[in-house]
Amino acid sequence: MSKLLTQLHRSIEARAELRQTRTDILKSLAPLQKNAFDTRRTNQYSDYNPRANLQYYHRSDPFISKPAAETIKVFFKLKTAADSIKEDFTGDPDYFSSYCRVLCAALDRTLRVEQQDGDFFQPQLDYLKELLYLRYRLGEDDIRRLSEKELRTIILDRDEKLAYKQIYAAYNNGGLMKQSAPEVKLQAANDTLVERLFGGVKATADAKNVKRSVTITIDDSIVDIKKEG
């Protein structure tokens, strides 16, 4: 027991000597100065600091770099196409298990849509870039070049059930029923004939009682031809 106490006492003395040595080295160096919030460099009432916990002397650099700003602009263009799909299929059970829902959620989370505080995070931007390339084979240049309709088609191609539902929805809404035009023309022709027959039938001050009748007679018969034996 005494041997253990002796070793413990020696270890305490050794740590005390090491601590004293570190203190002497620090005292021999130049005095340390801690830079905290410097309120002289910025007006806290007019200048907005997106991250309040950042020290102001770090704000000499732009909060959003130029490449990051271009990437955010491209992602907002893609979000417009993804949101149009979300509006069409919101409430559909297949939408909740689709890649499109995951993409919309990732865009909202990365672009801080709900918070609207501009607190963008570069690793999230990089993750979204990888997601778009691995799943949709889309790069920033592709999103800039393609239109919203083309981006919508590329997103739907990864969700087979949503793509099929869009086709049948277009059919049910009359998108594939353009061959019914002759029937509409026939109806318009009938309206013109009725208008020609009865368009001028109108009572006036001189002729207070006007009457016109149209008689249509249809004679249809079947003639039996007897075969001679």
C-alpha positions in Angstrom: 0.0 0.0 0.0 2.8 2.4 0.9 4.6 1.6 -2.4 1.4 2.5 -4.3 1.1 5.8 -2.4 4.7 6.6 -3.2 4.1 6.0 -7.0 1.0 8.2 -6.9 2.8 11.0 -5.1 5.7 10.8 -7.6 3.2 11.0 -10.5 1.5 14.1 -8.9 4.9 15.8 -8.6 5.8 14.9 -12.1 2.6 16.5 -13.4 3.2 19.5 -11.3 6.7 19.9 -12.8 5.3 19.5 -16.3 2.6 22.1 -15.7 5.1 24.5 -14.3 7.4 24.0 -17.3 4.5 24.8 -19.7 3.6 27.9 -17.7 7.2 29.2 -17.9 7.3 28.6 -21.7 4.1 30.5 -22.2 5.3 33.4 -20.1 8.5 33.6 -22.2 6.5 34.1 -25.4 4.8 37.2 -26.6 1.5 38.0 -24.8 -1.5 36.4 -26.3 -4.4 38.6 -27.4 -7.8 37.1 -28.0 -9.9 38.6 -30.8 -13.6 38.6 -29.9 -16.5 40.5 -31.4 -15.3 43.8 -32.8 -18.3 46.0 -32.9 -16.2 48.9 -34.3 -16.0 47.3 -37.8 -19.7 46.8 -38.4 -22.9 48.4 -37.6 -25.0 45.7 -35.9 -28.2 47.6 -36.5 -27.9 47.9 -40.3 -25.6 45.0 -41.3 -27.1 41.6 -41.1 -24.9 38.8 -39.9 -26.4 35.4 -41.1 -24.6 33.5 -38.4 -24.7 35.4 -35.1 -22.2 33.1 -33.5 -19.4 34.0 -36.0 -16.9 36.6 -34.9 -17.0 39.8 -36.9 -13.4 39.8 -37.9 -14.2 36.7 -40.0 -16.7 38.7 -42.0 -14.0 40.4 -44.1 -14.5 37.6 -46.6 -17.8 37.3 -48.5 -20.3 35.0 -46.8 -21.3 33.4 -50.2 -18.5 32.9 -52.7 -19.1 33.5 -56.4 -19.0 29.8 -57.3 -21.4 29.0 -54.5 -23.8 31.7 -55.6 -23.8 30.3 -59.2 -24.5 26.8 -57.8 -27.4 28.1 -55.7 -28.9 29.9 -58.7 -28.7 26.7 -60.8 -30.4 24.7 -57.9 -33.2 27.2 -57.8 -33.9 26.6 -61.5 -34.0 22.9 -60.9 -36.3 23.4 -57.9 -38.8 25.1 -60.2 -39.1 22.0 -62.3 -39.2 19.7 -59.3 -41.9 21.8 -57.6 -44.1 21.5 -60.7 -44.0 17.7 -60.4 -44.7 18.0 -56.7 -47.8 20.1 -57.3 -49.2 17.6 -59.8 -48.7 14.5 -57.6 -49.1 15.9 -54.1 -51.4 13.4 -52.2 -50.6 10.5 -54.5 -49.3 7.5 -52.5 -46.7 6.8 -55.2 -45.2 10.2 -54.8 -44.2 9.6 -51.2 -42.0 6.7 -52.2 -40.6 8.4 -55.3 -37.1 9.8 -56.0 -38.8 13.1 -56.8 -39.9 13.6 -53.2 -36.4 13.0 -52.0 -35.1 15.5 -54.5 -37.6 18.1 -53.5 -36.8 17.6 -49.8 -33.0 17.8 -50.5 -33.5 21.1 -52.4 -35.6 22.6 -49.7 -33.2 21.6 -47.0 -30.1 22.8 -48.9 -31.5 26.1 -50.2 -33.0 26.9 -46.8 -36.4 27.5 -48.3 -38.5 27.4 -45.1 -36.0 29.3 -43.0 -35.0 31.9 -45.7 -32.0 32.9 -43.7 -29.3 32.4 -46.4 -27.4 30.1 -44.1 -26.1 27.9 -46.9 -23.7 25.0 -46.1 -21.1 24.1 -48.7 -21.0 20.3 -47.8 -24.8 20.2 -48.4 -24.3 21.9 -51.8 -21.6 19.3 -52.7 -23.8 16.4 -51.5 -26.6 17.7 -53.8 -24.2 17.9 -56.7 -23.3 14.2 -56.2 -26.9 13.2 -55.8 -27.9 14.9 -59.1 -25.0 13.3 -61.0 -25.4 9.8 -59.6 -29.2 9.6 -59.9 -30.0 11.9 -62.8 -26.6 12.4 -64.6 -27.1 16.1 -64.3 -24.3 18.6 -63.9 -24.5 22.4 -63.4 -23.9 23.0 -67.1 -26.7 20.6 -68.0 -29.2 22.4 -65.8 -28.2 25.8 -67.2 -28.6 24.5 -70.8 -31.9 22.5 -70.4 -35.3 24.1 -70.2 -37.7 23.5 -67.3 -39.8 21.1 -69.4 -36.7 19.0 -70.2 -35.6 19.0 -66.6 -39.1 17.8 -65.6 -38.9 14.9 -68.1 -35.5 13.8 -66.8 -36.7 13.8 -63.2 -39.8 11.8 -64.1 -37.8 9.3 -66.0 -36.4 8.0 -62.7 -39.9 7.5 -61.3 -41.6 5.0 -63.6 -45.0 5.0 -61.8 -45.2 8.8 -61.8 -44.3 8.9 -65.5 -47.0 6.4 -66.4 -49.6 8.3 -64.3 -48.7 11.5 -66.2 -49.4 9.8 -69.5 -52.8 8.5 -68.4 -53.7 11.8 -66.8 -53.0 13.6 -70.1 -55.2 11.0 -71.8 -58.1 11.5 -69.3 -57.8 15.3 -69.6 -58.1 15.2 -73.4 -54.5 15.6 -74.2 -54.6 12.6 -76.5 -58.1 13.2 -77.9 -57.4 15.7 -80.6 -59.0 13.5 -83.3 -62.4 14.5 -82.1 -62.3 17.7 -84.1 -64.6 16.6 -87.0 -67.4 16.1 -84.5 -67.0 19.6 -83.3 -67.1 20.9 -86.8 -70.3 18.9 -87.6 -72.0 20.4 -84.5 -71.0 23.9 -85.6 -72.4 23.2 -89.1 -75.7 22.1 -87.5 -75.8 25.3 -85.5 -75.3 27.3 -88.7 -78.2 25.5 -90.4 -80.5 26.1 -87.5 -79.5 29.7 -87.4 -80.2 30.1 -91.1 -83.7 28.6 -90.7 -84.8 30.3 -87.6 -82.4 33.2 -87.2 -84.7 35.7 -88.9 -87.8 34.7 -86.9 -88.2 37.6 -84.5 -91.3 39.6 -83.5 -91.2 43.3 -84.2 -93.5 46.3 -83.5 -95.1 45.9 -86.9 -95.3 42.1 -86.9 -96.1 41.2 -83.3 -96.8 37.5 -84.1 -94.3 35.7 -86.3 -94.4 32.0 -86.9 -92.3 29.7 -89.1 -92.6 26.0 -89.4 -90.2 23.6 -91.0 -91.4 20.1 -92.1 -89.0 17.3 -92.7 -90.3 14.1 -94.2 -88.2 11.0 -94.2 -89.5 8.0 -96.3 -87.5 4.8 -95.8 -88.8 1.4 -97.0 -87.5 -2.1 -97.6 -88.5 -3.9 -100.8 -88.5 -7.7 -100.7 -87.4 -9.4 -103.9 -88.9 -12.8 -104.4 -86.6 -15.3 -106.0 -88.2 -17.3 -108.8 -87.8 -21.1 -108.5 
